[in-house]
């Protein structure tokens, strides 16, 4: 997959990353795209903050970044029931 020498200069990949990240069932190597996984984990953290107040990391300040905020807002719909768990 790589150049095959002890010295690495970059740019010698023989397989394109979009092909490598394809699931093994579809002929790829199943390596996760770290950019996408990072965004997903940060979105999960944004979800857990208001929904699970017993989590240890809930009280830590979190700066999600613009991309995560936009994806989160596009993906999540908030419905207020009786308001008992609504945080303002």
N, C-alpha and C positions, 0 to 999 in steps of 0.2 A: 504494500500500500504506500509506503514511503520510499525515499530514494535508496535506502539500504546502505548508507555509509555512517561512519561514526561522527562525522561533521554535519551539522544541520544548518542549512542556510534558508530554509523555507522555500515555498514555491515548487517543490518537487513531488507534490501529491499526485498519485496516479489515478485516484478516484475522487470524483466531485462530492462535496459534503451533502448536497441534496440526495444523492444516491446512497451515501453511507447511512444517512439517518432514516432511510426507509425501513419499516419493520422486516424482520427476518423472513416472515411468512410471504413477503412480497419480493424477496430477492435482495434486500439490503442487509446491512450489518446490525441494524437496530440500535444504533448509537443515538441517544437523545440530543436534540438541538438545545444547547445550554441556554441560549437566549430565550427561547420559548419556555423552557422549564423554569428559568429564573422569573420570568413574568408571571407564570402560573403560580409559583410559590408566593410571590409578593401579593398577587390578587387574593390568594387564600388567606394570607395574613390580614388583609383589609376586610375580608369577610368574617374572620373569626373575632376581630376586635368587638364589633357590636353584638354578635350572636352568641358568644361564649365568654361571659365576663369572668369565669373562673380560671381561664388560661393564665399561665404565669407571665407570658409576654404581653398581655393586653395593656398594661400600664406603661410600657415603654413607648417613647415617641417614635413615630415611624414616618419617614419621608418616602412615599411610594414612587414618586416621579410622575411626570405628566403622562407617559405612555400607559402606565398601570392604572392611573386614575381614569383615563379615557376608556380603556378596555373594561374596567370595573363598572363604570357608569353605563356602558352600552350593554353589559351582560346581566346586570342585577336590577330587579324591580323590588322596591320596598313597599310592603303593605303593613299599615299600622292596624293592629287589632284593637284591644281595649286600652292600649297605651301604657300598660304596666311596665313593659321592658323598653320603652322608647327612651333613648338617651338624647338629651339636648345640651 
